[in-house]
Amino acid sequence: MPLIEAGQSWSDAQIAYDLDRRQTATCPHLQPIERALRDQGLYLRRWAGPDVEAQCCVDEAGLARRFELAPSVRYAEPAAYDRSLEDPPAALIHCSLCRSSIHLIHPALARRQTAWFPAAPARSP
């Protein structure tokens, strides 16, 4: 595994999650999104508990069109009041009922090569 060889520390659960693309770690409300991210071939890494990190940005309108989201599920770009102003902005899809999250790349940090899910938002003319 290149990331481990590069010095990243991974738990046994993270390794198993990485090797078995059928595994899910999030709550049942977020699992359809997590599965779709994995099916699209996007990089996901398991965090502690029911949280994962996805190396992509999310088009909020596209997400709402593609998935019937439970009332407890929301896309958010929370302000980190307890953090430094130099810290990067956060983005996530969160289930408030289960306290499960998919952590994302904030759109302000997107680069030309950054993946978007479910697809890149339409550009205005």
Secondary structure, 3 states (H helix, E strand, C coil): CHHHHCCCCCCHHHHHHHHCCCCCCCCCCCHHHHHHHHHCCCCEEECCCCEEEECCEECHHHHHHHCCCCCCEEEECCCCCCCCCCCCCCEEEEECCCCEEEEECCHHHCCCCCCEECCCCCCCC
